[in-house]
Amino acid sequence: MVITFPRQYTVGTPTPIPTSAATSAGPPPAAETNVAGTATDTASSENPADGQTAAKTVDGVVDGYPGDYTKEWATRGGISGSWLQLSWPTPVTVNSAVLYDRPNTDDQVTAGTLSFSDGSTVAVPALDNAGAARTVTFTARATTSVRFTATTVSNSTINVGLAELQVRALQ
């Protein structure tokens, strides 16, 4: 049985925030945007026969084996030392990266490095073995490229890779 009510009433009115109160705390924080999808991607290795190319790290889909293996980047026999690079034609100012490991339990990045075109680097701790987000924040820098290198991997790793890589830029 569905009961319908002939009238609805709103009680009370919203209280607007005065303009002076909204601006008294200073300017709002800078907005961030994921610029990974606008980059050119290259990798030390990929598996195009299974659709596991470097481009899958910037497709906006966080998935991979055992879900949809065609949505992740996987190397062909790559272990520590494998890398993925994103490059832009003009500098972008970035301050964080979000990395998603391949969601299978065999292949895991246990440490990595982000390297930037200015020569600076940032350490990346172990990625979540189930593929959950690992956010790495750092001092903002202008760069034309960021390279993620897997520096150590689990003993069971056969084909290191990522389900997704987001690079956040300040606007």
ChimeraX attribute file (.defattr): number of C-alpha atoms within 10 A of each C-alpha:
attribute: neighborCount
match mode: 1-to-1
recipient: residues
	/A:1	3
	/A:2	4
	/A:3	5
	/A:4	6
	/A:5	6
	/A:6	5
	/A:7	5
	/A:8	6
	/A:9	5
	/A:10	5
	/A:11	6
	/A:12	6
	/A:13	6
	/A:14	6
	/A:15	6
	/A:16	6
	/A:17	8
	/A:18	8
	/A:19	8
	/A:20	8
	/A:21	9
	/A:22	11
	/A:23	10
	/A:24	8
	/A:25	8
	/A:26	8
	/A:27	8
	/A:28	8
	/A:29	8
	/A:30	9
	/A:31	9
	/A:32	15
	/A:33	13
	/A:34	18
	/A:35	18
	/A:36	24
	/A:37	17
	/A:38	12
	/A:39	18
	/A:40	15
	/A:41	21
	/A:42	16
	/A:43	20
	/A:44	14
	/A:45	21
	/A:46	24
	/A:47	17
	/A:48	14
	/A:49	8
	/A:50	13
	/A:51	16
	/A:52	24
	/A:53	22
	/A:54	29
	/A:55	22
	/A:56	24
	/A:57	28
	/A:58	26
	/A:59	16
	/A:60	15
	/A:61	14
	/A:62	24
	/A:63	25
	/A:64	25
	/A:65	15
	/A:66	10
	/A:67	12
	/A:68	12
	/A:69	18
	/A:70	19
	/A:71	26
	/A:72	32
	/A:73	33
	/A:74	32
	/A:75	24
	/A:76	17
	/A:77	13
	/A:78	19
	/A:79	23
	/A:80	18
	/A:81	15
	/A:82	24
	/A:83	23
	/A:84	24
	/A:85	19
	/A:86	25
	/A:87	20
	/A:88	16
	/A:89	11
	/A:90	9
	/A:91	13
	/A:92	20
	/A:93	18
	/A:94	24
	/A:95	17
	/A:96	20
	/A:97	22
	/A:98	16
	/A:99	24
	/A:100	26
	/A:101	30
	/A:102	32
	/A:103	25
	/A:104	17
	/A:105	16
	/A:106	16
	/A:107	23
	/A:108	29
	/A:109	26
	/A:110	19
	/A:111	17
	/A:112	22
	/A:113	19
	/A:114	20
	/A:115	18
	/A:116	20
	/A:117	15
	/A:118	12
	/A:119	7
	/A:120	11
	/A:121	15
	/A:122	15
	/A:123	15
	/A:124	22
	/A:125	15
	/A:126	17
	/A:127	22
	/A:128	18
	/A:129	18
	/A:130	15
	/A:131	21
	/A:132	17
	/A:133	18
	/A:134	17
	/A:135	17
	/A:136	16
	/A:137	14
	/A:138	13
	/A:139	9
	/A:140	14
	/A:141	17
	/A:142	16
	/A:143	20
	/A:144	17
	/A:145	21
	/A:146	25
	/A:147	19
	/A:148	25
	/A:149	23
	/A:150	24
	/A:151	17
	/A:152	19
	/A:153	24
	/A:154	18
	/A:155	11
	/A:156	11
	/A:157	19
	/A:158	17
	/A:159	22
	/A:160	27
	/A:161	34
	/A:162	30
	/A:163	30
	/A:164	27
	/A:165	28
	/A:166	21
	/A:167	24
	/A:168	21
	/A:169	21
	/A:170	18
	/A:171	11
